[in-house]
Amino acid sequence: MNDKNIELLTNAFANALDIDKNQVNNELKYQGIPQWDSITHMFLINELESTFQIEIDADDVLEMNSFVRVKEVLEKYNLSFEKQN
């Protein structure tokens, strides 16, 4: 399930920010690329909510300022993104 979640998360980022999936990695940060600005951030939140069937709290939206941080915040919603051995 975790590999599936990573794939879903990567696709959500790529779709919302209109970037190639190869650009989605742990180095990706809010305003780190021109495509991730305040407007597309809201598209991203919408895409994440639709993809994972959750409603993200406004405080969490503000914390989601990098790919890594998004994964950490989404763990509050019982989603896991780390590979299990």
N, CA, C and O atoms as CSV, one atom per row, in Angstrom:
chain,resi,resn,atom,element,x,y,z
A,1,MET,N,N,0.831,-1.211,0.000
A,1,MET,CA,C,0.000,0.000,0.000
A,1,MET,C,C,0.865,1.260,0.000
A,1,MET,O,O,0.499,2.261,-0.616
A,2,ASN,N,N,1.987,1.218,0.673
A,2,ASN,CA,C,2.825,2.405,0.758
A,2,ASN,C,C,3.377,2.817,-0.598
A,2,ASN,O,O,3.416,4.004,-0.923
A,3,ASP,N,N,3.810,1.824,-1.401
A,3,ASP,CA,C,4.293,2.134,-2.744
A,3,ASP,C,C,3.183,2.768,-3.569
A,3,ASP,O,O,3.423,3.684,-4.356
A,4,LYS,N,N,1.981,2.276,-3.383
A,4,LYS,CA,C,0.823,2.833,-4.092
A,4,LYS,C,C,0.584,4.278,-3.654
A,4,LYS,O,O,0.292,5.140,-4.483
A,5,ASN,N,N,0.706,4.539,-2.361
A,5,ASN,CA,C,0.512,5.905,-1.865
A,5,ASN,C,C,1.556,6.859,-2.433
A,5,ASN,O,O,1.230,7.993,-2.783
A,6,ILE,N,N,2.809,6.411,-2.527
A,6,ILE,CA,C,3.864,7.252,-3.102
A,6,ILE,C,C,3.525,7.564,-4.564
A,6,ILE,O,O,3.674,8.699,-5.017
A,7,GLU,N,N,3.072,6.550,-5.286
A,7,GLU,CA,C,2.700,6.751,-6.687
A,7,GLU,C,C,1.534,7.734,-6.799
A,7,GLU,O,O,1.552,8.624,-7.649
A,8,LEU,N,N,0.534,7.577,-5.954
A,8,LEU,CA,C,-0.614,8.488,-5.956
A,8,LEU,C,C,-0.181,9.913,-5.611
A,8,LEU,O,O,-0.631,10.875,-6.234
A,9,LEU,N,N,0.691,10.038,-4.620
A,9,LEU,CA,C,1.169,11.352,-4.203
A,9,LEU,C,C,1.980,12.015,-5.313
A,9,LEU,O,O,1.803,13.201,-5.594
A,10,THR,N,N,2.854,11.260,-5.932
A,10,THR,CA,C,3.665,11.781,-7.035
A,10,THR,C,C,2.777,12.248,-8.179
A,10,THR,O,O,2.996,13.319,-8.745
A,11,ASN,N,N,1.783,11.451,-8.516
A,11,ASN,CA,C,0.852,11.820,-9.584
A,11,ASN,C,C,0.055,13.067,-9.219
A,11,ASN,O,O,-0.190,13.921,-10.071
A,12,ALA,N,N,-0.347,13.173,-7.962
A,12,ALA,CA,C,-1.102,14.346,-7.517
A,12,ALA,C,C,-0.268,15.609,-7.678
A,12,ALA,O,O,-0.764,16.625,-8.166
A,13,PHE,N,N,0.991,15.553,-7.272
A,13,PHE,CA,C,1.886,16.695,-7.438
A,13,PHE,C,C,2.058,17.039,-8.913
A,13,PHE,O,O,1.932,18.199,-9.305
A,14,ALA,N,N,2.344,16.032,-9.726
A,14,ALA,CA,C,2.575,16.264,-11.152
A,14,ALA,C,C,1.342,16.872,-11.817
A,14,ALA,O,O,1.462,17.797,-12.621
A,15,ASN,N,N,0.175,16.365,-11.488
A,15,ASN,CA,C,-1.071,16.878,-12.079
A,15,ASN,C,C,-1.365,18.297,-11.623
A,15,ASN,O,O,-1.663,19.165,-12.443
A,16,ALA,N,N,-1.282,18.537,-10.320
A,16,ALA,CA,C,-1.641,19.846,-9.774
A,16,ALA,C,C,-0.677,20.939,-10.221
A,16,ALA,O,O,-1.089,22.063,-10.510
A,17,LEU,N,N,0.609,20.599,-10.276
A,17,LEU,CA,C,1.623,21.607,-10.617
A,17,LEU,C,C,1.945,21.621,-12.107
A,17,LEU,O,O,2.703,22.468,-12.580
A,18,ASP,N,N,1.364,20.676,-12.840
A,18,ASP,CA,C,1.598,20.551,-14.278
A,18,ASP,C,C,3.098,20.421,-14.578
A,18,ASP,O,O,3.664,21.152,-15.390
A,19,ILE,N,N,3.715,19.449,-13.880
A,19,ILE,CA,C,5.132,19.164,-14.073
A,19,ILE,C,C,5.297,17.679,-14.360
A,19,ILE,O,O,4.377,16.890,-14.143
A,20,ASP,N,N,6.468,17.306,-14.846
A,20,ASP,CA,C,6.783,15.907,-15.091
A,20,ASP,C,C,6.960,15.186,-13.760
A,20,ASP,O,O,7.461,15.761,-12.794
A,21,LYS,N,N,6.547,13.934,-13.718
A,21,LYS,CA,C,6.675,13.149,-12.483
A,21,LYS,C,C,8.124,13.057,-12.011
A,21,LYS,O,O,8.379,12.915,-10.815
A,22,ASN,N,N,9.070,13.138,-12.942
A,22,ASN,CA,C,10.489,13.075,-12.565
A,22,ASN,C,C,10.923,14.279,-11.733
A,22,ASN,O,O,11.945,14.217,-11.048
A,23,GLN,N,N,10.165,15.370,-11.782
A,23,GLN,CA,C,10.484,16.561,-10.994
A,23,GLN,C,C,9.997,16.455,-9.554
A,23,GLN,O,O,10.371,17.262,-8.703
A,24,VAL,N,N,9.169,15.466,-9.290
A,24,VAL,CA,C,8.609,15.289,-7.950
A,24,VAL,C,C,9.565,14.417,-7.142
A,24,VAL,O,O,9.696,13.219,-7.390
A,25,ASN,N,N,10.232,15.043,-6.171
A,25,ASN,CA,C,11.189,14.334,-5.330
A,25,ASN,C,C,11.310,15.050,-3.990
A,25,ASN,O,O,10.654,16.065,-3.757
A,26,ASN,N,N,12.138,14.523,-3.130
A,26,ASN,CA,C,12.267,15.080,-1.774
A,26,ASN,C,C,12.882,16.472,-1.749
A,26,ASN,O,O,12.862,17.126,-0.706
A,27,GLU,N,N,13.418,16.935,-2.846
A,27,GLU,CA,C,13.996,18.280,-2.917
A,27,GLU,C,C,12.959,19.334,-3.305
A,27,GLU,O,O,13.230,20.530,-3.202
A,28,LEU,N,N,11.789,18.909,-3.745
A,28,LEU,CA,C,10.756,19.824,-4.235
A,28,LEU,C,C,10.185,20.642,-3.079
A,28,LEU,O,O,9.739,20.091,-2.072
A,29,LYS,N,N,10.206,21.977,-3.243
A,29,LYS,CA,C,9.729,22.881,-2.197
A,29,LYS,C,C,8.801,23.944,-2.782
A,29,LYS,O,O,8.914,24.326,-3.947
A,30,TYR,N,N,7.888,24.405,-1.941
A,30,TYR,CA,C,6.987,25.500,-2.302
A,30,TYR,C,C,7.814,26.701,-2.743
A,30,TYR,O,O,8.749,27.105,-2.051
A,31,GLN,N,N,7.480,27.252,-3.859
A,31,GLN,CA,C,8.157,28.374,-4.498
A,31,GLN,C,C,9.593,28.039,-4.896
A,31,GLN,O,O,10.369,28.934,-5.232
A,32,GLY,N,N,9.947,26.765,-4.859
A,32,GLY,CA,C,11.255,26.320,-5.318
A,32,GLY,C,C,11.312,26.183,-6.834
A,32,GLY,O,O,12.387,26.162,-7.433
A,33,ILE,N,N,10.132,26.091,-7.440
A,33,ILE,CA,C,10.004,26.079,-8.894
A,33,ILE,C,C,8.886,27.051,-9.243
A,33,ILE,O,O,7.985,27.264,-8.431
A,34,PRO,N,N,8.924,27.642,-10.429
A,34,PRO,CA,C,7.886,28.616,-10.799
A,34,PRO,C,C,6.469,28.031,-10.769
A,34,PRO,O,O,5.506,28.752,-10.509
A,35,GLN,N,N,6.346,26.742,-11.031
A,35,GLN,CA,C,5.020,26.119,-11.093
A,35,GLN,C,C,4.349,25.962,-9.730
A,35,GLN,O,O,3.137,25.751,-9.670
A,36,TRP,N,N,5.101,26.058,-8.640
A,36,TRP,CA,C,4.493,25.883,-7.316
A,36,TRP,C,C,4.427,27.227,-6.615
A,36,TRP,O,O,5.314,27.603,-5.848
A,37,ASP,N,N,3.343,27.941,-6.905
A,37,ASP,CA,C,3.107,29.233,-6.272
A,37,ASP,C,C,1.849,29.139,-5.412
A,37,ASP,O,O,1.315,28.049,-5.208
A,38,SER,N,N,1.379,30.265,-4.914
A,38,SER,CA,C,0.231,30.239,-3.996
A,38,SER,C,C,-1.049,29.720,-4.660
A,38,SER,O,O,-1.866,29.066,-4.012
A,39,ILE,N,N,-1.216,30.007,-5.930
A,39,ILE,CA,C,-2.414,29.531,-6.639
A,39,ILE,C,C,-2.345,28.022,-6.843
A,39,ILE,O,O,-3.290,27.304,-6.518
A,40,THR,N,N,-1.229,27.543,-7.381
A,40,THR,CA,C,-1.121,26.105,-7.632
A,40,THR,C,C,-1.044,25.318,-6.321
A,40,THR,O,O,-1.335,24.122,-6.301
A,41,HIS,N,N,-0.655,25.977,-5.231
A,41,HIS,CA,C,-0.667,25.296,-3.941
A,41,HIS,C,C,-2.097,24.865,-3.599
A,41,HIS,O,O,-2.314,23.771,-3.077
A,42,MET,N,N,-3.051,25.717,-3.891
A,42,MET,CA,C,-4.445,25.362,-3.616
A,42,MET,C,C,-4.938,24.258,-4.562
A,42,MET,O,O,-5.743,23.413,-4.168
A,43,PHE,N,N,-4.452,24.271,-5.807
A,43,PHE,CA,C,-4.758,23.170,-6.721
A,43,PHE,C,C,-4.193,21.864,-6.167
A,43,PHE,O,O,-4.836,20.817,-6.238
A,44,LEU,N,N,-2.990,21.941,-5.618
A,44,LEU,CA,C,-2.358,20.762,-5.040
A,44,LEU,C,C,-3.172,20.224,-3.867
A,44,LEU,O,O,-3.404,19.019,-3.769
A,45,ILE,N,N,-3.597,21.101,-2.995
A,45,ILE,CA,C,-4.399,20.670,-1.841
A,45,ILE,C,C,-5.678,19.989,-2.310
A,45,ILE,O,O,-6.057,18.942,-1.783
A,46,ASN,N,N,-6.335,20.573,-3.288
A,46,ASN,CA,C,-7.549,19.976,-3.850
A,46,ASN,C,C,-7.260,18.597,-4.446
A,46,ASN,O,O,-8.022,17.650,-4.250
A,47,GLU,N,N,-6.163,18.503,-5.168
A,47,GLU,CA,C,-5.773,17.234,-5.785
A,47,GLU,C,C,-5.487,16.177,-4.715
A,47,GLU,O,O,-5.880,15.020,-4.865
A,48,LEU,N,N,-4.809,16.568,-3.645
A,48,LEU,CA,C,-4.522,15.635,-2.553
A,48,LEU,C,C,-5.800,15.167,-1.871
A,48,LEU,O,O,-5.951,13.984,-1.564
A,49,GLU,N,N,-6.718,16.100,-1.637
A,49,GLU,CA,C,-7.986,15.733,-0.998
A,49,GLU,C,C,-8.777,14.773,-1.869
A,49,GLU,O,O,-9.365,13.817,-1.365
A,50,SER,N,N,-8.797,15.019,-3.164
A,50,SER,CA,C,-9.519,14.137,-4.089
A,50,SER,C,C,-8.845,12.772,-4.198
A,50,SER,O,O,-9.512,11.738,-4.181
A,51,THR,N,N,-7.548,12.781,-4.307
A,51,THR,CA,C,-6.798,11.532,-4.478
A,51,THR,C,C,-6.946,10.615,-3.279
A,51,THR,O,O,-7.168,9.414,-3.435
A,52,PHE,N,N,-6.824,11.173,-2.084
A,52,PHE,CA,C,-6.819,10.353,-0.874
A,52,PHE,C,C,-8.154,10.376,-0.125
A,52,PHE,O,O,-8.271,9.790,0.952
A,53,GLN,N,N,-9.160,11.051,-0.692
A,53,GLN,CA,C,-10.489,11.102,-0.077
A,53,GLN,C,C,-10.426,11.575,1.375
A,53,GLN,O,O,-10.945,10.929,2.285
A,54,ILE,N,N,-9.769,12.729,1.561
A,54,ILE,CA,C,-9.631,13.327,2.891
A,54,ILE,C,C,-9.973,14.812,2.797
A,54,ILE,O,O,-10.065,15.376,1.706
A,55,GLU,N,N,-10.159,15.429,3.956
A,55,GLU,CA,C,-10.317,16.876,4.034
A,55,GLU,C,C,-9.174,17.403,4.898
A,55,GLU,O,O,-9.073,17.081,6.082
A,56,ILE,N,N,-8.317,18.218,4.284
A,56,ILE,CA,C,-7.115,18.697,4.958
A,56,ILE,C,C,-7.433,19.969,5.732
A,56,ILE,O,O,-7.997,20.920,5.189
A,57,ASP,N,N,-7.064,19.970,7.003
A,57,ASP,CA,C,-7.274,21.099,7.892
A,57,ASP,C,C,-6.480,22.319,7.403
A,57,ASP,O,O,-5.377,22.174,6.876
A,58,ALA,N,N,-7.038,23.507,7.579
A,58,ALA,CA,C,-6.395,24.746,7.112
A,58,ALA,C,C,-5.002,24.927,7.709
A,58,ALA,O,O,-4.097,25.387,7.013
A,59,ASP,N,N,-4.811,24.576,8.977
A,59,ASP,CA,C,-3.484,24.686,9.588
A,59,ASP,C,C,-2.479,23.772,8.894
A,59,ASP,O,O,-1.315,24.132,8.719
A,60,ASP,N,N,-2.939,22.594,8.503
A,60,ASP,CA,C,-2.067,21.660,7.798
A,60,ASP,C,C,-1.706,22.174,6.413
A,60,ASP,O,O,-0.581,21.982,5.951
A,61,VAL,N,N,-2.653,22.825,5.749
A,61,VAL,CA,C,-2.396,23.390,4.417
A,61,VAL,C,C,-1.196,24.334,4.475
A,61,VAL,O,O,-0.346,24.317,3.584
A,62,LEU,N,N,-1.129,25.145,5.509
A,62,LEU,CA,C,-0.045,26.112,5.652
A,62,LEU,C,C,1.304,25.446,5.901
A,62,LEU,O,O,2.347,25.999,5.552
A,63,GLU,N,N,1.285,24.267,6.500
A,63,GLU,CA,C,2.524,23.551,6.803
A,63,GLU,C,C,3.077,22.777,5.610
A,63,GLU,O,O,4.238,22.369,5.623
A,64,MET,N,N,2.271,22.576,4.596
A,64,MET,CA,C,2.653,21.724,3.471
A,64,MET,C,C,3.502,22.509,2.470
A,64,MET,O,O,3.031,22.875,1.394
A,65,ASN,N,N,4.753,22.761,2.838
A,65,ASN,CA,C,5.609,23.629,2.032
A,65,ASN,C,C,6.752,22.901,1.324
A,65,ASN,O,O,7.669,23.532,0.798
A,66,SER,N,N,6.687,21.587,1.317
A,66,SER,CA,C,7.654,20.789,0.568
A,66,SER,C,C,7.065,19.400,0.367
A,66,SER,O,O,6.116,19.007,1.046
A,67,PHE,N,N,7.641,18.665,-0.576
A,67,PHE,CA,C,7.181,17.295,-0.815
A,67,PHE,C,C,7.335,16.462,0.458
A,67,PHE,O,O,6.440,15.698,0.821
A,68,VAL,N,N,8.476,16.615,1.131
A,68,VAL,CA,C,8.729,15.872,2.366
A,68,VAL,C,C,7.714,16.250,3.438
A,68,VAL,O,O,7.173,15.380,4.121
A,69,ARG,N,N,7.460,17.528,3.580
A,69,ARG,CA,C,6.519,17.995,4.614
A,69,ARG,C,C,5.097,17.536,4.303
A,69,ARG,O,O,4.336,17.221,5.218
A,70,VAL,N,N,4.737,17.496,3.039
A,70,VAL,CA,C,3.407,16.998,2.660
A,70,VAL,C,C,3.251,15.552,3.126
A,70,VAL,O,O,2.221,15.187,3.693
A,71,LYS,N,N,4.270,14.733,2.887
A,71,LYS,CA,C,4.203,13.340,3.336
A,71,LYS,C,C,4.029,13.276,4.848
A,71,LYS,O,O,3.222,12.489,5.343
A,72,GLU,N,N,4.770,14.088,5.584
A,72,GLU,CA,C,4.680,14.086,7.049
A,72,GLU,C,C,3.294,14.513,7.520
A,72,GLU,O,O,2.721,13.888,8.412
A,73,VAL,N,N,2.761,15.563,6.933
A,73,VAL,CA,C,1.436,16.050,7.331
A,73,VAL,C,C,0.364,15.012,7.004
A,73,VAL,O,O,-0.544,14.788,7.805
A,74,LEU,N,N,0.458,14.386,5.847
A,74,LEU,CA,C,-0.565,13.419,5.455
A,74,LEU,C,C,-0.568,12.182,6.347
A,74,LEU,O,O,-1.559,11.454,6.390
A,75,GLU,N,N,0.519,11.941,7.051
A,75,GLU,CA,C,0.532,10.824,7.994
A,75,GLU,C,C,-0.489,11.028,9.117
A,75,GLU,O,O,-0.952,10.057,9.715
A,76,LYS,N,N,-0.840,12.283,9.405
A,76,LYS,CA,C,-1.892,12.572,10.392
A,76,LYS,C,C,-3.242,12.022,9.937
A,76,LYS,O,O,-4.143,11.796,10.744
A,77,TYR,N,N,-3.358,11.814,8.630
A,77,TYR,CA,C,-4.609,11.346,8.034
A,77,TYR,C,C,-4.549,9.836,7.748
A,77,TYR,O,O,-5.246,9.319,6.875
A,78,ASN,N,N,-3.695,9.155,8.511
A,78,ASN,CA,C,-3.543,7.702,8.428
A,78,ASN,C,C,-3.052,7.227,7.066
A,78,ASN,O,O,-3.445,6.164,6.585
A,79,LEU,N,N,-2.194,8.023,6.456
A,79,LEU,CA,C,-1.554,7.634,5.205
A,79,LEU,C,C,-0.083,7.401,5.479
A,79,LEU,O,O,0.534,8.138,6.247
A,80,SER,N,N,0.480,6.381,4.855
A,80,SER,CA,C,1.892,6.069,5.053
A,80,SER,C,C,2.596,6.110,3.701
A,80,SER,O,O,2.057,5.661,2.689
A,81,PHE,N,N,3.818,6.659,3.706
A,81,PHE,CA,C,4.568,6.805,2.469
A,81,PHE,C,C,5.941,6.160,2.523
A,81,PHE,O,O,6.695,6.255,1.554
A,82,GLU,N,N,6.281,5.520,3.602
A,82,GLU,CA,C,7.574,4.859,3.728
A,82,GLU,C,C,7.428,3.405,3.330
A,82,GLU,O,O,6.420,2.759,3.617
A,83,LYS,N,N,8.448,2.909,2.667
A,83,LYS,CA,C,8.429,1.501,2.273
A,83,LYS,C,C,8.600,0.631,3.493
A,83,LYS,O,O,9.394,0.922,4.388
A,84,GLN,N,N,7.835,-0.444,3.509
A,84,GLN,CA,C,7.955,-1.404,4.595
A,84,GLN,C,C,8.843,-2.551,4.142
A,84,GLN,O,O,8.798,-2.954,2.980
A,85,ASN,N,N,9.648,-3.079,5.055
A,85,ASN,CA,C,10.534,-4.193,4.724
A,85,ASN,C,C,9.827,-5.512,4.918
A,85,ASN,O,O,10.417,-6.568,4.687
